Amino acid sequence: MNRRPRVGSSLATVSGFLVGITAVLSLLLGDNLALFGVGEGADALAQSFALPGDVLLRLLVIVLALSIVFGIANLLILHTRRVAGGRPMSGVLLASFAGTIGWHITQRGDLALLETIQLPIESALAALLCVTLVAGGARILTRRSDSWGFLFVLVVVVVLLGSLPLPELAPIAAVSDWLLRIPVQAGARAILLGIALGSIVVGVRALLGQDRSLRG
Amino acid sequence: MAENTLALISFVLTLMVFSYLLGDLPLIRHLYRSAVYIFIGTSAAFTLIVGYESLLLPFWQDVQNPATSWTVLGAQADRLIFYSALLFAALLLLKPVTRLGWLTNSILAVVVVMGAAVAVVGALRGTLLPLLIATARLPTLDADLGTLLESLLVLLGTLTALFSFHYQVNASDGGRYGLGKGFRTIGKALIVTALGAIYASTILSSLTILTERIAFLFQYGA
């Protein structure tokens, strides 16, 4: 089948590629004064390398800040429609939003609302996490009763027991210490390296316009 | 507002969230959902307030003030950057208009690619290089044997754990890739150990918060 090249798609790819390469080079080289030698000329050269990155970052921050505003506006429109559609629970969200904004305008600088509503709900939700995590850990043994599931639960139990300040559990605390110092450090470093490598691969794919969502 | 009233609101909200533990009962489930909806509403409002007061308003004030400049290009360039950003954001709103898809996609591509550029540079300079250097750095030979052995174990462990990320179809004639399989098994064990320790740390953190919340409930109830 003869497919016509799409101008819009090419424009998105080309503009994305040019901006991306400029930003990466500027961010990588701009801060690295050692690359440009020593002296006033070197400083000026480093500054001129850093400039495109600075400009693009500033542009990005403002666009993202406005995107957050649009996102919140979208949330409010959606819940207003839901209230109109007979779902009163969305009214609670709209009322709490309006109440917070109203409080901020009338009581400038007062953080009482943050401490009375936001923090208690946040910490209660984080506390609930403990219950769900313990239940999830127990479920691993019933749903996935292989050696990996057993090892996972064993490590969890050893680290939890090792954190208790009981002299009777000193041998377990020593095992937990060793676990955290060597195997956990090695595993965590590998996970972080994997995440970094994955981020770089995904980032480079986006820079080269290989990401489907950018091609329009 | 009186301090007691504020504490009562916190008390009620905490109980509303904890009502989740009672399960899916007819009236009780609305308590938890109400608390979550209140949380989303206040979070959205605080995000808007912080976004406006800490980002947009200072930027706008900088643009209005010719004495301040973000870059060496001067105040005129700042104004150009600010209005370009406003234009970009406005064009992003036109996404639902399919005829202008080419334009909004180009703007979106620039925004996403900038994010990708920051992520690539951050991953490279903030994670990859420092971790590689820290992992490959061995103590000097005059260090005690224990320290040297520990560093070697961490290095070997990291390498085997990284090796376990490499996916390979199992050979049908078992044992052909014995060494590789052995490395992968050790690596996978290290990954599972690390994930278990992270899980346990999360449980410990949430347990600390749970005890603080329970203490608050008892303190207020008494």
Interface residues (C-beta under 8 A of the other chain):
Chain A: R6 V7 G8 S9 L11 A12 T13 S15 G16 F17 V19 G20 A23 V24 L27 L28 Q47 L51 D54 V55 L56 L57 R58 L59 L60 V61 I62 V63 L64 A65 L66 S67 I68 V69 F70 I72 L75 L76 M89 S90 V92 L93 L94 A95 S96 F97 G99 T100 I101 H104 A112 L113 L114 E115 T116 I117 Q118 L119 P120 I121 E122 S123 A124 L125 A126 A127 L128 L129 C130 V131 L133 V134 G137 W148 L151 F152 V153 L154 V155 V156 V159 L160 S163 L179 L180 R181 I182 P183 V184 Q185 A186 G187 A188 R189 A190 I191 L192 L193 G194 I195 A196 L197 S199 I200 V202 G203 V204 A206 L207 G209 D211 S213 L214 R215 G216
Chain B: M1 L6 I9 S10 L13 T14 V17 F18 Y20 L21 H30 R33 S34 A35 V36 Y37 I38 F39 I40 G41 T42 S43 A44 A45 F46 T47 L48 I49 G51 Y52 L55 L56 F59 W70 T71 V72 L73 A77 I81 F82 S84 A85 L86 F88 A89 L92 L93 G101 W102 L103 N105 S106 L108 A109 V110 V111 V112 V113 M114 G115 A116 A117 V118 A119 V120 V121 G122 A123 L124 R125 T127 L128 L131 L132 A134 T135 E150 L153 V154 L155 L156 G157 T158 T160 A161 L162 S164 F165 G187 K188 A189 L190 I191 V192 T193 A194 L195 G196 A197 I198 Y199 A200 S201 T202 I203 L204 S205 S206 L207 I209 L210 E212 R213 I214 F216
